[in-house]
Amino acid sequence: MAEAQKRLSHTTLKRRQRFHPKRDVRPAVLAKANRLVISAAAFIGLSFLAIVILQALLG
C-alpha cells in the first residue's frame, strides 16, 4: 500500500480546482443558490411541523 503511494508523483494527484471565469459559475452565484436551497428546506420543514401540530391540536 505504501509503495503504491510512493510511486504516484505529485503531478498525478488532483490539484485544487481554481475558479475559471469563462467556465465556472461565480462563487457569489453559488452562495446565493445555497442560501435559496437552505431557506426552501427550512420553509418546507417548518410547514410540515405546523401541519403536524395543527392536526395534533384538532384531532
N, C-alpha and C positions, 0 to 999 in steps of 0.2 A: 504494500500500500504506500509506504513512504517513498519507495523507489519510483513509483509512477508519478508521484507529486514532484519529485526532483527532476524528472525528465521534462515536465511541462515548463516551457520558457515563459518569461513574463509577458511576452507579446501574444501568446496564445490565450492567456486568460482574458476574460471580457473586461474591457475598460469601462470606467464610469461614463455613462452617456451624457454628453453635453447638449445644451439647448441649441437647436439649429433653427434659425428664424424662418427659413423658407419651408422646412419640412415639418416642424413640430408645432403643436398648439402652444400658445403663450402660457407661461405659468399663471398669470393673472386669470386667464380664462378657465384654467383647470381649478384654481382656487374657488372661483365663482360657481363652477359646476358642482364642486364638492359641497359648498355651502347649501346649494339648492337641493342636493340629494339628502343631506342631513336634515334640512328643515322639512322636506316632504316626508321623510321617515318619521320624524318627530310628530308631525301632524297626524299621520296615519295611526301611530301608536297611541297618541292622546285621544283621538276619536274612538278607537277601539276600547280604551279604558272607560271613556264616557258612556259608551253604549252598554258595556258590561255593568257599570254602576247603576245606570238608569234601569236596566232590566232587573237588577237585584232589588232596587227600591220599589219598583212597580209590581214585580212578580212574586 
